[in-house]
Amino acid sequence: MTAAQMRAARALLGLDQRQLAEMSGLSLPTIQRMEASEGNVRGVVDTLTRVVEALDRAGVELIGEGALSPAGGRGVRFKEAAKESARESAPRRD
């Protein structure tokens, strides 16, 4: 996971750093350090896993280098179930 992916995932979910820290069971300074990294986030494997799992539970999928993605490259996207749920809760324009 890159720091840019982490920030993008938060933005996609509309979360601030404090909310992500709470969701992942980590401290705010830990999240801030991770997002301030350049390139790949470095840290304890357990810490990285907790963030990835929190984002996954919230409905965001991290797209790794070489993963199936029409535009290629790394990124983030809603998981299919999260997209369906977002569409269902969106106001209708009739």
C-alpha positions in Angstrom: 0.0 0.0 0.0 1.3 3.4 -0.8 0.6 6.6 1.2 -1.3 8.0 -1.7 -3.6 4.9 -1.8 -4.2 5.3 1.9 -5.1 9.0 1.5 -7.3 8.2 -1.5 -9.1 5.4 0.3 -9.9 7.7 3.2 -11.2 10.4 0.8 -13.3 7.8 -1.0 -15.0 6.9 2.3 -15.2 10.5 3.5 -13.0 9.8 6.6 -10.5 11.9 8.4 -7.3 10.5 9.9 -8.8 10.2 13.4 -11.7 8.1 12.1 -9.4 5.8 10.3 -7.2 5.5 13.4 -10.3 4.5 15.4 -11.5 2.0 12.8 -8.1 0.3 12.6 -7.4 0.5 16.4 -4.3 2.5 15.9 -3.2 5.9 17.2 -3.7 9.1 15.2 0.1 9.8 15.1 0.6 6.3 13.6 -1.9 7.1 10.8 -0.3 10.5 10.2 3.2 9.0 10.0 2.0 6.3 7.5 0.3 8.9 5.3 3.4 11.1 5.4 5.5 8.3 3.9 6.8 8.6 0.4 6.0 5.7 -1.9 5.1 2.5 -0.1 4.0 2.8 3.5 6.6 1.2 5.7 5.9 -0.1 9.2 5.1 -3.1 11.3 3.2 -5.7 9.3 0.5 -5.9 11.9 -0.1 -2.2 11.7 -0.3 -2.2 7.9 -2.7 -5.2 8.1 -5.0 -3.4 10.5 -5.3 -0.5 8.2 -5.9 -2.6 5.1 -8.5 -4.7 7.0 -10.3 -1.6 8.3 -10.5 -0.2 4.7 -11.7 -3.6 3.5 -14.5 -3.7 6.1 -15.5 -0.2 5.1 -15.9 -1.4 1.5 -12.7 -0.2 -0.2 -10.4 -2.4 -2.2 -6.7 -1.5 -2.7 -5.6 -2.1 -6.3 -2.0 -3.4 -6.3 0.6 -3.0 -9.1 -0.3 -5.4 -11.9 -3.9 -6.0 -10.6 -6.7 -6.1 -13.1 -7.6 -2.5 -13.6 -8.6 -0.9 -17.0 -6.3 2.0 -16.6 -3.5 0.0 -15.0 -1.4 1.1 -12.0 -2.2 1.3 -8.3 -5.3 2.8 -6.9 -8.4 2.3 -4.8 -12.0 1.5 -5.6 -15.2 0.5 -3.9 -15.7 -3.2 -3.6 -18.7 -4.5 -5.6 -21.0 -4.8 -2.6 -20.2 -1.3 -1.5 -21.0 0.1 -4.9 -24.3 -1.7 -4.9 -25.1 -0.4 -1.5 -24.1 3.2 -2.4 -26.3 3.0 -5.5 -29.3 1.8 -3.5 -29.0 4.5 -0.9 -28.5 7.3 -3.5 -31.5 9.6 -4.0 -33.4 8.9 -7.2 -33.9 11.4 -9.9 -37.3 10.8 -11.3 
